[in-house]
Amino acid sequence: MTDADRPLPFPLPARFSWAEPGLLRLYRWRYLRFATVGASGTVVNMLMLLLMQEWVLAGLSDPAQRLSWGLGCAIAVATLNNFAWNSLWTWADRLATGEVQALGVNATTAARLLKYALASWLGILIQYVLTLWLSQHMHYLVANVLSIVVASISNYLTNDWWTFRRQPPAA
């Protein structure tokens, strides 16, 4: 199934059927799916960071250490969230070989997760360093959102090119 043949991932109420052609065109753009997954990852990241900063690590008296640990946890959980949704939705057409699930507890998924993590290392590094730097000048949550936006560009390009590369047709 190509992107052009793929239906919307959700049913539209009848009163919004007029919007279906436009939504189908938008849905076919892989980057919009990636951005939607990224938005969910941003929510996961922000909630984890808030949870770690304000409750889990509240006993750490050094704010810089608390932010470093909290940010590391937030990035790790958001990365797993994004890997799962990108496998199941954004690049599902490239993983639909029939031989293996898009996401499962198997060696193929583990290898793809490793590639995803390696491909995302630059974006993670950008987000981490930029958040730490910007948080010296603004609230840490605002700094984190701005850093995520910058890092998302490298994440999309490296994952599209390497992690979820289109496989050549079988001979």
DSSP file (Angstrom, degrees, kcal/mol; ACC not computed):
  #  RESIDUE AA STRUCTURE BP1 BP2  ACC     N-H-->O    O-->H-N    N-H-->O    O-->H-N    TCO  KAPPA ALPHA  PHI   PSI    X-CA   Y-CA   Z-CA
    1    1 A M              0   0    0      0, 0.0     2,-0.1     0, 0.0    95,-0.1   0.000 360.0 360.0 360.0 128.7    0.0    0.0    0.0
    2    2 A T    >>  -     0   0    0      1,-0.1     4,-0.9     0, 0.0     3,-0.9  -0.453 360.0-104.2 -90.0 168.0    1.4    3.4   -1.0
    3    3 A D  G >4 S+     0   0    0      1,-0.2     3,-0.5     2,-0.2    -1,-0.1   0.852 121.8  59.8 -58.7 -33.8    0.9    6.6    0.9
    4    4 A A  G 34 S+     0   0    0      1,-0.2    -1,-0.2    24,-0.1    24,-0.1   0.796 108.3  44.0 -66.4 -27.5   -1.6    7.6   -1.9
    5    5 A D  G <4 S+     0   0    0     -3,-0.9    -1,-0.2     2,-0.1    -2,-0.2   0.592  88.5 109.2 -91.1 -12.3   -3.8    4.6   -1.1
    6    6 A R    <<  -     0   0    0     -4,-0.9     2,-0.1    -3,-0.5    21,-0.0  -0.472  61.0-142.2 -73.6 128.0   -3.6    4.9    2.7
    7    7 A P        -     0   0    0      0, 0.0    -1,-0.1     0, 0.0    -2,-0.1  -0.304  37.2 -76.6 -78.4 171.1   -6.9    6.0    4.4
    8    8 A L        -     0   0    0      1,-0.1    16,-0.1     2,-0.1     4,-0.0  -0.357  39.2-124.8 -61.9 149.3   -7.0    8.4    7.3
    9    9 A P  S    S+     0   0    0      0, 0.0    -1,-0.1     0, 0.0    -3,-0.0   0.431  93.0  42.2 -78.9   3.6   -6.1    6.7   10.6
   10   10 A F  S    S-     0   0    0      0, 0.0     2,-0.3     0, 0.0    -2,-0.1  -0.993  89.2-107.3-146.7 148.6   -9.4    7.8   12.1
   11   11 A P        -     0   0    0      0, 0.0     0, 0.0     0, 0.0     0, 0.0  -0.579  31.8-135.2 -78.1 139.8  -13.0    7.9   11.0
   12   12 A L        -     0   0    0     -2,-0.3     5,-0.1     1,-0.1     2,-0.0  -0.750  22.5-111.2 -90.8 138.6  -14.4   11.4   10.2
   13   13 A P    >   -     0   0    0      0, 0.0     3,-2.2     0, 0.0     4,-0.1  -0.383  33.7-111.0 -60.9 149.3  -17.9   12.3   11.5
   14   14 A A  G >  S+     0   0    0      1,-0.3     3,-1.7     2,-0.2     4,-0.3   0.831 116.2  62.1 -54.3 -36.8  -20.3   12.7    8.6
   15   15 A R  G 3  S+     0   0    0      1,-0.3    -1,-0.3     2,-0.1     3,-0.2   0.676 106.5  46.6 -67.5 -14.5  -20.6   16.4    9.2
   16   16 A F  G X  S+     0   0    0     -3,-2.2     3,-1.8     1,-0.1     4,-0.4   0.209  75.7 109.0-108.7  13.7  -16.9   16.7    8.4
   17   17 A S  G X   +     0   0    0     -3,-1.7     3,-1.3     1,-0.3    -1,-0.1   0.802  69.5  67.5 -60.8 -27.8  -16.8   14.5    5.3
   18   18 A W  G 3  S+     0   0    0     -4,-0.3     4,-0.3     1,-0.2    -1,-0.3   0.772  98.0  53.5 -61.0 -25.5  -16.3   17.7    3.2
   19   19 A A  G <> S+     0   0    0     -3,-1.8     4,-2.5     1,-0.2    -1,-0.2   0.555  82.3  92.7 -87.7  -8.1  -12.8   18.0    4.8
   20   20 A E  H <> S+     0   0    0     -3,-1.3     4,-2.7    -4,-0.4     5,-0.2   0.887  81.1  52.1 -59.0 -44.6  -11.7   14.4    3.9
   21   21 A P  H  > S+     0   0    0      0, 0.0     4,-1.9     0, 0.0    -1,-0.2   0.930 114.1  44.1 -58.6 -43.5  -10.0   15.2    0.6
   22   22 A G  H  > S+     0   0    0     -4,-0.3     4,-2.2     2,-0.2    -2,-0.2   0.907 114.1  49.5 -66.4 -41.4   -7.9   18.0    2.1
   23   23 A L  H  X S+     0   0    0     -4,-2.5     4,-2.9     1,-0.2    -1,-0.2   0.876 108.4  53.8 -65.8 -36.7   -7.1   15.9    5.2
   24   24 A L  H  X S+     0   0    0     -4,-2.7     4,-1.7    -5,-0.2    -1,-0.2   0.909 108.0  50.2 -63.6 -41.0   -6.0   12.9    3.0
   25   25 A R  H  < S+     0   0    0     -4,-1.9     4,-0.5    -5,-0.2    -2,-0.2   0.936 114.0  44.4 -61.9 -45.4   -3.6   15.2    1.1
   26   26 A L  H >< S+     0   0    0     -4,-2.2     3,-1.4     1,-0.2     6,-0.3   0.909 110.2  55.4 -63.7 -41.6   -2.1   16.4    4.4
   27   27 A Y  H 3< S+     0   0    0     -4,-2.9    -1,-0.2     1,-0.3    -2,-0.2   0.819  98.7  62.5 -62.4 -31.3   -2.0   12.9    5.8
   28   28 A R  T 3< S+     0   0    0     -4,-1.7     2,-0.9    -5,-0.2    -1,-0.3   0.689  81.4  93.1 -70.1 -16.9    0.1   11.7    2.8
   29   29 A W    X>  -     0   0    0     -3,-1.4     4,-1.3    -4,-0.5     3,-1.0  -0.690  67.3-156.3 -80.6 110.0    2.9   14.1    3.7
   30   30 A R  H 3> S+     0   0    0     -2,-0.9     4,-2.6     1,-0.3     5,-0.2   0.847  88.7  60.8 -56.4 -38.1    5.2   12.0    5.8
   31   31 A Y  H 3> S+     0   0    0      1,-0.2     4,-3.0     2,-0.2    -1,-0.3   0.860 100.2  54.9 -63.2 -33.3    6.6   15.1    7.6
   32   32 A L  H <> S+     0   0    0     -3,-1.0     4,-2.1    -6,-0.3    -1,-0.2   0.892 109.2  47.7 -65.8 -37.7    3.2   16.0    9.0
   33   33 A R  H  X S+     0   0    0     -4,-1.3     4,-2.6     2,-0.2    -2,-0.2   0.934 112.8  49.2 -64.1 -44.5    2.9   12.5   10.5
   34   34 A F  H  X S+     0   0    0     -4,-2.6     4,-2.8     1,-0.2    -2,-0.2   0.912 111.2  49.4 -59.7 -43.4    6.5   12.9   11.9
   35   35 A A  H  X S+     0   0    0     -4,-3.0     4,-2.3     2,-0.2    -1,-0.2   0.870 109.5  51.5 -65.1 -37.1    5.5   16.3   13.3
   36   36 A T  H  X S+     0   0    0     -4,-2.1     4,-2.0     2,-0.2    -2,-0.2   0.928 112.1  46.0 -65.0 -44.6    2.4   14.9   14.9
   37   37 A V  H  X S+     0   0    0     -4,-2.6     4,-2.5     1,-0.2    -2,-0.2   0.922 111.9  52.8 -61.4 -43.3    4.4   12.1   16.5
   38   38 A G  H  X S+     0   0    0     -4,-2.8     4,-2.2     1,-0.2    -2,-0.2   0.877 105.8  53.6 -60.2 -38.0    7.0   14.8   17.6
   39   39 A A  H  X S+     0   0    0     -4,-2.3     4,-2.0     2,-0.2    -1,-0.2   0.910 109.1  48.1 -63.9 -41.2    4.2   16.8   19.2
   40   40 A S  H  X S+     0   0    0     -4,-2.0     4,-2.4     1,-0.2    -2,-0.2   0.897 111.5  51.1 -65.3 -37.7    3.1   13.8   21.2
   41   41 A G  H  X S+     0   0    0     -4,-2.5     4,-3.0     2,-0.2    -2,-0.2   0.851 106.4  54.6 -66.1 -33.8    6.8   13.3   22.2
   42   42 A T  H  X S+     0   0    0     -4,-2.2     4,-3.0     2,-0.2     5,-0.2   0.913 108.7  47.9 -64.9 -42.2    7.0   16.9   23.2
   43   43 A V  H  X S+     0   0    0     -4,-2.0     4,-2.7     2,-0.2     5,-0.2   0.944 114.1  46.6 -62.6 -47.0    4.0   16.4   25.6
   44   44 A V  H  X S+     0   0    0     -4,-2.4     4,-2.6     1,-0.2     5,-0.2   0.931 114.2  48.9 -59.3 -45.8    5.6   13.2   27.0
   45   45 A N  H  X S+     0   0    0     -4,-3.0     4,-2.8     1,-0.2    -2,-0.2   0.935 112.9  46.1 -59.3 -49.2    8.9   15.0   27.3
   46   46 A M  H  X S+     0   0    0     -4,-3.0     4,-2.6     2,-0.2    -1,-0.2   0.905 113.5  48.5 -64.9 -41.9    7.5   18.0   29.1
   47   47 A L  H  X S+     0   0    0     -4,-2.7     4,-2.7    -5,-0.2    -1,-0.2   0.916 113.5  47.4 -64.8 -42.2    5.3   15.9   31.5
   48   48 A M  H  X S+     0   0    0     -4,-2.6     4,-3.0    -5,-0.2     5,-0.2   0.923 112.8  49.0 -63.8 -43.4    8.3   13.7   32.4
   49   49 A L  H  X S+     0   0    0     -4,-2.8     4,-3.0    -5,-0.2     5,-0.2   0.929 113.4  46.3 -62.7 -45.1   10.6   16.7   32.9
   50   50 A L  H  X S+     0   0    0     -4,-2.6     4,-2.7    -5,-0.2     5,-0.4   0.931 114.2  48.3 -61.5 -46.2    8.0   18.4   35.1
   51   51 A L  H  X>S+     0   0    0     -4,-2.7     5,-2.1    -5,-0.2     4,-1.9   0.923 115.6  43.8 -60.1 -46.4    7.4   15.2   37.0
   52   52 A M  I  <>S+     0   0    0     -4,-3.0     5,-2.8     3,-0.2    -2,-0.2   0.932 118.1  44.2 -66.1 -46.0   11.1   14.6   37.5
   53   53 A Q  I  <5S+     0   0    0     -4,-3.0    -2,-0.2    -5,-0.2    -3,-0.2   0.918 123.1  32.9 -65.1 -45.9   11.9   18.3   38.4
   54   54 A E  I  <5S+     0   0    0     -4,-2.7    -1,-0.2    -5,-0.2    -3,-0.2   0.724 136.3   4.6 -91.7 -22.8    9.0   18.9   40.8
   55   55 A W  I ><5S+     0   0    0     -4,-1.9     3,-0.9    -5,-0.4     4,-0.3   0.694 122.6  45.1-126.9 -61.2    8.4   15.5   42.5
   56   56 A V  I 3 <S+     0   0    0     -5,-2.1     3,-0.3     1,-0.3    -4,-0.2   0.907 128.6  25.0 -61.9 -45.6   10.8   12.6   41.8
   57   57 A L  T > <S+     0   0    0     -5,-2.8     3,-2.2    -6,-0.3    -1,-0.3   0.192  85.4 115.0-104.3  15.1   14.0   14.5   42.1
   58   58 A A  T <   +     0   0    0     -3,-0.9    -1,-0.2     1,-0.3    -2,-0.1   0.747  68.7  66.4 -59.3 -22.9   12.8   17.3   44.3
   59   59 A G  T 3  S+     0   0    0     -3,-0.3     2,-0.5    -4,-0.3    -1,-0.3   0.652  76.9  96.3 -74.3 -15.0   15.1   16.0   47.1
   60   60 A L    <   -     0   0    0     -3,-2.2     6,-0.1     1,-0.2    -3,-0.0  -0.656  61.2-161.6 -77.0 123.0   18.2   17.0   45.1
   61   61 A S        +     0   0    0     -2,-0.5    -1,-0.2     1,-0.1     3,-0.1   0.774  69.3  82.5 -79.3 -24.9   19.3   20.4   46.3
   62   62 A D     >  -     0   0    0      1,-0.2     4,-2.4     2,-0.1     3,-0.2  -0.714  65.4-159.7 -83.7 111.0   21.4   21.3   43.3
   63   63 A P  H  > S+     0   0    0      0, 0.0     4,-2.6     0, 0.0     5,-0.2   0.853  90.3  54.1 -59.3 -36.1   19.0   22.7   40.6
   64   64 A A  H  > S+     0   0    0      2,-0.2     4,-2.2     1,-0.2     5,-0.1   0.902 110.7  45.6 -66.5 -40.0   21.6   22.0   37.8
   65   65 A Q  H  > S+     0   0    0     -3,-0.2     4,-2.5     2,-0.2     5,-0.3   0.902 112.6  50.9 -68.3 -41.0   21.9   18.4   38.8
   66   66 A R  H  X S+     0   0    0     -4,-2.4     4,-2.5     1,-0.2     5,-0.2   0.915 112.2  47.1 -61.8 -43.5   18.1   18.0   39.2
   67   67 A L  H  X S+     0   0    0     -4,-2.6     4,-2.8     2,-0.2     5,-0.2   0.907 111.3  51.5 -65.5 -41.8   17.6   19.5   35.7
   68   68 A S  H  X S+     0   0    0     -4,-2.2     4,-2.1     2,-0.2    -2,-0.2   0.944 115.2  40.5 -61.1 -49.0   20.4   17.3   34.2
   69   69 A W  H  X S+     0   0    0     -4,-2.5     4,-2.1     2,-0.2    -2,-0.2   0.920 117.5  48.4 -66.3 -43.7   18.9   14.0   35.6
   70   70 A G  H  X S+     0   0    0     -4,-2.5     4,-2.5    -5,-0.3    -2,-0.2   0.901 111.7  49.4 -63.9 -41.2   15.3   15.1   34.8
   71   71 A L  H  X S+     0   0    0     -4,-2.8     4,-2.6    -5,-0.2     5,-0.2   0.896 108.9  52.8 -65.9 -41.0   16.1   16.1   31.3
   72   72 A G  H  X S+     0   0    0     -4,-2.1     4,-2.0    -5,-0.2    -2,-0.2   0.922 112.5  44.4 -60.1 -44.7   17.9   12.8   30.6
   73   73 A C  H  X S+     0   0    0     -4,-2.1     4,-2.4     2,-0.2     5,-0.2   0.913 113.1  51.1 -65.4 -43.1   14.9   10.8   31.8
   74   74 A A  H  X S+     0   0    0     -4,-2.5     4,-2.2     1,-0.2    -2,-0.2   0.910 111.4  47.4 -62.4 -42.9   12.5   13.0   29.9
   75   75 A I  H  X S+     0   0    0     -4,-2.6     4,-2.3     2,-0.2    -1,-0.2   0.910 111.7  50.9 -65.7 -42.0   14.5   12.6   26.6
   76   76 A A  H  X S+     0   0    0     -4,-2.0     4,-1.9    -5,-0.2    -2,-0.2   0.934 113.1  43.9 -62.6 -47.2   14.8    8.8   27.0
   77   77 A V  H  X S+     0   0    0     -4,-2.4     4,-2.2     1,-0.2    -1,-0.2   0.914 115.0  48.9 -66.5 -42.4   11.0    8.3   27.6
   78   78 A A  H  X S+     0   0    0     -4,-2.2     4,-2.7    -5,-0.2    -1,-0.2   0.868 108.4  54.6 -65.2 -35.9   10.1   10.7   24.8
   79   79 A T  H  X S+     0   0    0     -4,-2.3     4,-2.5     2,-0.2    -1,-0.2   0.915 109.1  47.1 -64.3 -42.8   12.5    8.9   22.4
   80   80 A L  H  X S+     0   0    0     -4,-1.9     4,-2.2     2,-0.2    -2,-0.2   0.911 112.2  51.0 -63.7 -42.1   10.9    5.5   23.1
   81   81 A N  H  X S+     0   0    0     -4,-2.2     4,-2.3     1,-0.2    -2,-0.2   0.942 112.9  45.1 -57.4 -49.6    7.4    7.1   22.6
   82   82 A N  H  X S+     0   0    0     -4,-2.7     4,-2.9     1,-0.2     5,-0.3   0.879 110.1  54.2 -66.9 -38.7    8.5    8.6   19.3
   83   83 A F  H  X S+     0   0    0     -4,-2.5     4,-2.1     2,-0.2    -1,-0.2   0.937 110.2  47.7 -59.1 -46.4   10.2    5.4   18.1
   84   84 A A  H  X S+     0   0    0     -4,-2.2     4,-2.2     1,-0.2    -2,-0.2   0.948 116.2  41.9 -61.5 -50.2    7.0    3.4   18.7
   85   85 A W  H  X>S+     0   0    0     -4,-2.3     4,-2.0     1,-0.2     5,-1.0   0.865 113.4  52.1 -69.6 -35.4    4.7    5.9   17.0
   86   86 A N  I  <>S+     0   0    0     -4,-2.9     5,-2.8     3,-0.2    -1,-0.2   0.872 112.4  47.1 -66.9 -34.6    7.1    6.5   14.0
   87   87 A S  I  <5S+     0   0    0     -4,-2.1    -2,-0.2    -5,-0.3    -1,-0.2   0.904 118.5  40.2 -69.1 -41.6    7.3    2.7   13.5
   88   88 A L  I  <5S+     0   0    0     -4,-2.2    -2,-0.2    -5,-0.2    -1,-0.2   0.712 137.4   2.7 -81.7 -21.3    3.5    2.2   13.7
   89   89 A W  I ><5S+     0   0    0     -4,-2.0     3,-0.7    -5,-0.2     4,-0.3   0.686 120.8  50.7-132.0 -60.2    2.5    5.3   11.8
   90   90 A T  I 3 <S+     0   0    0     -5,-1.0     3,-0.2     1,-0.3    -3,-0.2   0.924 130.9  13.6 -59.9 -50.2    5.0    7.6   10.2
   91   91 A W  T >><S+     0   0    0     -5,-2.8     3,-1.1     1,-0.1     4,-0.8   0.038  87.8 120.7-114.3  24.9    7.1    5.0    8.3
   92   92 A A  H X> S+     0   0    0     -3,-0.7     4,-1.0     1,-0.3     3,-0.7   0.844  70.9  61.4 -58.8 -34.2    4.7    2.0    8.6
   93   93 A D  H 34 S+     0   0    0     -4,-0.3    -1,-0.3     1,-0.3     3,-0.2   0.825 103.8  49.4 -63.9 -30.1    4.5    1.7    4.8
   94   94 A R  H <4 S+     0   0    0     -3,-1.1    73,-0.3     1,-0.2    -1,-0.3   0.665 113.1  46.8 -81.3 -16.4    8.3    1.1    4.7
   95   95 A L  H << S+     0   0    0     -4,-0.8     2,-2.4    -3,-0.7     3,-0.4   0.520  81.7 101.3-100.5  -6.9    8.1   -1.6    7.4
   96   96 A A     <  +     0   0    0     -4,-1.0    -1,-0.1     1,-0.2     5,-0.1  -0.419  35.9 132.4 -80.5  68.0    5.1   -3.5    6.0
   97   97 A T        -     0   0    0     -2,-2.4    -1,-0.2     3,-0.4     4,-0.1   0.612  67.9-126.3 -92.0 -13.4    7.1   -6.3    4.4
   98   98 A G  S    S+     0   0    0      2,-0.5     3,-0.1    -3,-0.4    -2,-0.1   0.202  94.5  86.8  86.9 -17.8    4.9   -9.0    5.8
   99   99 A E  S    S+     0   0    0      1,-0.2     2,-0.3     2,-0.0    -3,-0.1   0.830  97.7  12.3 -84.2 -33.4    7.9  -10.7    7.3
  100  100 A V  S    S-     0   0    0     -5,-0.3    -2,-0.5     8,-0.0    -3,-0.4  -0.985  81.5-101.1-146.1 151.0    8.0   -8.8   10.6
  101  101 A Q        -     0   0    0     -2,-0.3     3,-0.2     1,-0.1    -2,-0.0  -0.287  31.0-119.8 -67.8 156.4    5.7   -6.5   12.6
  102  102 A A  S    S+     0   0    0      1,-0.3     2,-0.3   -14,-0.1    -1,-0.1   0.811 103.4  15.5 -65.0 -29.2    6.4   -2.8   12.6
  103  103 A L  S    S+     0   0    0    -15,-0.1     2,-0.3   -16,-0.1    -1,-0.3  -0.955  84.9 124.5-148.7 124.6    6.9   -3.0   16.3
  104  104 A G        -     0   0    0     -2,-0.3     2,-1.4    -3,-0.2     5,-0.1  -0.974  66.8 -83.8-165.9 173.3    7.4   -6.1   18.4
  105  105 A V  S    S+     0   0    0     -2,-0.3     2,-0.3     4,-0.1    -2,-0.0  -0.709  86.2 105.2 -90.2  86.8    9.7   -7.8   20.9
  106  106 A N  S  > S-     0   0    0     -2,-1.4     4,-2.1     1,-0.1     5,-0.2  -0.945  84.7 -94.9-156.4 171.6   12.2   -9.2   18.4
  107  107 A A  H  > S+     0   0    0     -2,-0.3     4,-2.5     1,-0.2     5,-0.2   0.841 118.6  56.7 -65.4 -34.5   15.7   -8.7   17.0
  108  108 A T  H  > S+     0   0    0      2,-0.2     4,-2.2     1,-0.2    -1,-0.2   0.930 109.9  43.9 -64.6 -45.5   14.4   -6.6   14.1
  109  109 A T  H  > S+     0   0    0      2,-0.2     4,-2.7     1,-0.2    -2,-0.2   0.906 113.4  52.0 -65.7 -40.8   12.7   -4.0   16.3
  110  110 A A  H  X S+     0   0    0     -4,-2.1     4,-2.1     2,-0.2    -2,-0.2   0.910 110.6  47.7 -62.0 -42.2   15.7   -4.0   18.7
  111  111 A A  H  X S+     0   0    0     -4,-2.5     4,-2.3     2,-0.2    -1,-0.2   0.901 113.2  48.0 -65.6 -40.3   18.1   -3.3   15.7
  112  112 A R  H  X S+     0   0    0     -4,-2.2     4,-2.8     2,-0.2    -2,-0.2   0.878 109.6  53.0 -68.8 -36.7   15.8   -0.6   14.4
  113  113 A L  H  X S+     0   0    0     -4,-2.7     4,-2.7     2,-0.2    -2,-0.2   0.903 109.1  49.7 -62.9 -40.5   15.5    1.0   17.9
  114  114 A L  H  X S+     0   0    0     -4,-2.1     4,-2.6     2,-0.2    -2,-0.2   0.928 112.6  46.5 -63.4 -44.5   19.3    1.0   18.1
  115  115 A K  H  X S+     0   0    0     -4,-2.3     4,-3.1     2,-0.2     5,-0.2   0.910 112.3  51.5 -62.5 -41.3   19.5    2.7   14.6
  116  116 A Y  H  X S+     0   0    0     -4,-2.8     4,-1.7     2,-0.2    -2,-0.2   0.928 111.3  46.7 -61.0 -45.9   16.8    5.2   15.7
  117  117 A A  H  X S+     0   0    0     -4,-2.7     4,-0.5     2,-0.2    -2,-0.2   0.916 115.2  46.0 -63.9 -43.2   18.7    6.1   18.9
  118  118 A L  H >< S+     0   0    0     -4,-2.6     3,-0.9     1,-0.2     4,-0.4   0.907 112.9  49.7 -65.8 -41.0   22.0    6.5   17.0
  119  119 A A  H 3< S+     0   0    0     -4,-3.1     3,-0.3     1,-0.2     4,-0.3   0.802 113.6  47.4 -67.2 -27.2   20.3    8.5   14.2
  120  120 A S  H 3X S+     0   0    0     -4,-1.7     4,-2.8    -5,-0.2     5,-0.2   0.486  82.6  97.4 -91.3  -4.0   18.7   10.7   16.9
  121  121 A W  H <X S+     0   0    0     -3,-0.9     4,-2.8    -4,-0.5     5,-0.2   0.876  83.5  50.0 -56.7 -39.9   21.9   11.3   18.9
  122  122 A L  H  > S+     0   0    0     -4,-0.4     4,-3.0    -3,-0.3    -1,-0.2   0.936 112.4  46.7 -65.7 -44.7   22.6   14.6   17.3
  123  123 A G  H  > S+     0   0    0     -4,-0.3     4,-2.8     2,-0.2    -2,-0.2   0.895 113.1  49.7 -62.7 -39.4   19.0   15.8   18.0
  124  124 A I  H  X S+     0   0    0     -4,-2.8     4,-2.8     2,-0.2    -2,-0.2   0.928 112.6  47.2 -64.2 -44.7   19.2   14.6   21.5
  125  125 A L  H  X S+     0   0    0     -4,-2.8     4,-2.6    -5,-0.2     5,-0.4   0.919 112.6  49.6 -63.0 -43.8   22.6   16.3   22.0
  126  126 A I  H  X S+     0   0    0     -4,-3.0     4,-2.5    -5,-0.2     5,-0.3   0.945 113.8  45.9 -59.1 -48.4   21.2   19.5   20.5
  127  127 A Q  H  X S+     0   0    0     -4,-2.8     4,-2.4    -5,-0.2     5,-0.2   0.927 114.8  47.1 -61.9 -45.5   18.1   19.4   22.7
  128  128 A Y  H  X S+     0   0    0     -4,-2.8     4,-2.3     2,-0.2    -2,-0.2   0.956 117.9  39.0 -63.0 -53.4   20.1   18.7   25.8
  129  129 A V  H  X S+     0   0    0     -4,-2.6     4,-2.4     1,-0.2     5,-0.2   0.920 117.7  49.0 -66.2 -44.4   22.8   21.3   25.4
  130  130 A L  H  X S+     0   0    0     -4,-2.5     4,-3.3    -5,-0.4     5,-0.3   0.894 111.0  50.5 -64.8 -39.4   20.5   24.0   24.0
  131  131 A T  H  X S+     0   0    0     -4,-2.4     4,-2.5    -5,-0.3    -1,-0.2   0.937 111.2  48.2 -62.6 -46.1   18.0   23.4   26.9
  132  132 A L  H  < S+     0   0    0     -4,-2.3     4,-0.3    -5,-0.2    -2,-0.2   0.916 116.9  43.0 -61.0 -41.9   20.8   23.7   29.5
  133  133 A W  H >< S+     0   0    0     -4,-2.4     3,-1.3     1,-0.2     4,-0.2   0.953 116.5  45.3 -68.9 -49.9   22.1   26.9   27.9
  134  134 A L  H >X S+     0   0    0     -4,-3.3     3,-2.3     1,-0.3     4,-1.3   0.823 101.3  67.7 -65.1 -30.8   18.7   28.5   27.2
  135  135 A S  T 3< S+     0   0    0     -4,-2.5    -1,-0.3     1,-0.3    -2,-0.2   0.653  90.6  64.5 -66.9 -12.2   17.4   27.7   30.8
  136  136 A Q  T <4 S+     0   0    0     -3,-1.3    -1,-0.3    -4,-0.3    -2,-0.2   0.648 113.4  32.8 -77.3 -14.9   20.0   30.2   32.1
  137  137 A H  T <4 S+     0   0    0     -3,-2.3     2,-0.3    -4,-0.2    -2,-0.2   0.511 128.8  13.3-118.6 -10.3   18.0   32.9   30.3
  138  138 A M  S  < S-     0   0    0     -4,-1.3    -1,-0.2     2,-0.0     5,-0.0  -0.924  98.7 -55.8-155.0 175.2   14.4   31.7   30.4
  139  139 A H     >  -     0   0    0     -2,-0.3     4,-2.5     1,-0.1     3,-0.3  -0.320  51.0-122.3 -60.1 141.1   12.1   29.2   32.2
  140  140 A Y  H  > S+     0   0    0      1,-0.2     4,-2.0     2,-0.2    -1,-0.1   0.807 109.8  53.6 -60.2 -32.3   13.4   25.6   31.7
  141  141 A L  H  > S+     0   0    0      2,-0.2     4,-2.0     1,-0.2    -1,-0.2   0.895 110.6  45.9 -71.7 -38.2   10.1   24.4   30.1
  142  142 A V  H  > S+     0   0    0     -3,-0.3     4,-2.3     2,-0.2     5,-0.2   0.920 112.8  51.1 -65.9 -44.0   10.2   27.2   27.5
  143  143 A A  H  X S+     0   0    0     -4,-2.5     4,-2.0     1,-0.2    -2,-0.2   0.893 109.5  51.3 -59.0 -40.2   13.9   26.5   26.9
  144  144 A N  H  X S+     0   0    0     -4,-2.0     4,-2.2    -5,-0.2    -1,-0.2   0.907 108.7  49.5 -66.0 -42.9   13.1   22.8   26.4
  145  145 A V  H  X S+     0   0    0     -4,-2.0     4,-2.0     2,-0.2    -2,-0.2   0.930 111.6  48.5 -63.3 -45.6   10.3   23.4   23.8
  146  146 A L  H  X S+     0   0    0     -4,-2.3     4,-1.8     1,-0.2    -1,-0.2   0.900 112.0  49.9 -61.1 -40.0   12.5   25.7   21.8
  147  147 A S  H  X S+     0   0    0     -4,-2.0     4,-2.5    -5,-0.2    -1,-0.2   0.873 107.3  54.0 -67.2 -37.5   15.3   23.1   21.9
  148  148 A I  H  X S+     0   0    0     -4,-2.2     4,-1.9     2,-0.2    -1,-0.2   0.903 106.3  52.8 -63.4 -41.8   13.0   20.3   20.8
  149  149 A V  H  X S+     0   0    0     -4,-2.0     4,-0.7     1,-0.2    -2,-0.2   0.931 112.0  44.9 -60.0 -46.6   11.9   22.4   17.7
  150  150 A V  H >X S+     0   0    0     -4,-1.8     3,-0.8     1,-0.2     4,-0.6   0.924 114.3  48.9 -63.7 -44.5   15.5   22.9   16.6
  151  151 A A  H 3X S+     0   0    0     -4,-2.5     4,-1.9     1,-0.2    -1,-0.2   0.768  96.7  71.7 -68.5 -26.0   16.4   19.2   17.3
  152  152 A S  H 3X S+     0   0    0     -4,-1.9     4,-2.4     1,-0.2    -1,-0.2   0.815  89.5  60.9 -63.7 -29.8   13.4   17.9   15.3
  153  153 A I  H <X S+     0   0    0     -3,-0.8     4,-2.0    -4,-0.7    -1,-0.2   0.949 108.1  41.5 -63.7 -49.1   14.9   18.9   12.0
  154  154 A S  H  X S+     0   0    0     -4,-0.6     4,-2.3    -3,-0.2     5,-0.3   0.867 113.1  56.0 -67.1 -34.2   18.0   16.7   12.3
  155  155 A N  H  X S+     0   0    0     -4,-1.9     4,-2.1     2,-0.2     5,-0.3   0.931 108.7  45.9 -62.9 -45.1   15.9   13.9   13.8
  156  156 A Y  H  X S+     0   0    0     -4,-2.4     4,-2.6     1,-0.2     5,-0.3   0.957 114.4  46.8 -63.0 -49.7   13.5   13.8   10.8
  157  157 A L  H  X S+     0   0    0     -4,-2.0     4,-2.0    -5,-0.2    -2,-0.2   0.918 115.4  43.6 -62.4 -45.4   16.3   13.9    8.2
  158  158 A T  H  X>S+     0   0    0     -4,-2.3     4,-2.3     1,-0.2     5,-0.8   0.886 116.2  47.0 -70.7 -36.8   18.5   11.2    9.7
  159  159 A N  I  <>S+     0   0    0     -4,-2.1     5,-2.8    -5,-0.3    -2,-0.2   0.881 113.2  48.2 -73.3 -35.8   15.7    8.9   10.5
  160  160 A D  I  <5S+     0   0    0     -4,-2.6     6,-0.3    -5,-0.3    -2,-0.2   0.903 118.5  41.1 -66.8 -39.7   14.1    9.2    7.0
  161  161 A W  I  <5S+     0   0    0     -4,-2.0    -2,-0.2    -5,-0.3    -1,-0.2   0.850 135.2   8.0 -76.7 -35.9   17.5    8.6    5.4
  162  162 A W  I ><5S+     0   0    0     -4,-2.3     3,-1.1    -5,-0.2    -3,-0.2   0.837 123.9  43.6-116.7 -60.3   18.8    5.8    7.6
  163  163 A T  I 3 <S+     0   0    0     -5,-0.8    -3,-0.2     1,-0.3    -4,-0.1   0.918 129.2  24.5 -62.3 -47.0   16.5    4.2   10.2
  164  164 A F  T 3 <S+     0   0    0     -5,-2.8    -1,-0.3   -48,-0.0     3,-0.1  -0.091  86.7 162.5-111.7  33.0   13.4    3.9    8.0
  165  165 A R    <   -     0   0    0     -3,-1.1     2,-0.3     1,-0.1    -4,-0.1  -0.218  48.8-104.3 -54.2 137.6   15.2    3.9    4.7
  166  166 A R        -     0   0    0     -6,-0.3    -1,-0.1     1,-0.1   -71,-0.1  -0.490  38.2-126.4 -64.6 128.1   13.0    2.5    1.8
  167  167 A Q        -     0   0    0    -73,-0.3     3,-0.1    -2,-0.3    -1,-0.1  -0.559  24.6-108.3 -78.1 139.8   14.2   -1.0    1.1
  168  168 A P        -     0   0    0      0, 0.0    -1,-0.1     0, 0.0     3,-0.1  -0.375  45.8 -91.8 -65.2 147.3   15.1   -1.7   -2.6
  169  169 A P        -     0   0    0      0, 0.0     2,-0.1     0, 0.0    -3,-0.0  -0.287  46.6-101.6 -60.4 143.0   12.6   -4.0   -4.3
  170  170 A A              0   0    0      1,-0.1    -3,-0.0    -3,-0.1     0, 0.0  -0.401 360.0 360.0 -65.8 140.1   13.4   -7.7   -4.2
  171  171 A A              0   0    0     -2,-0.1    -1,-0.1    -3,-0.1     0, 0.0   0.463 360.0 360.0 -76.9 360.0   15.0   -9.0   -7.4
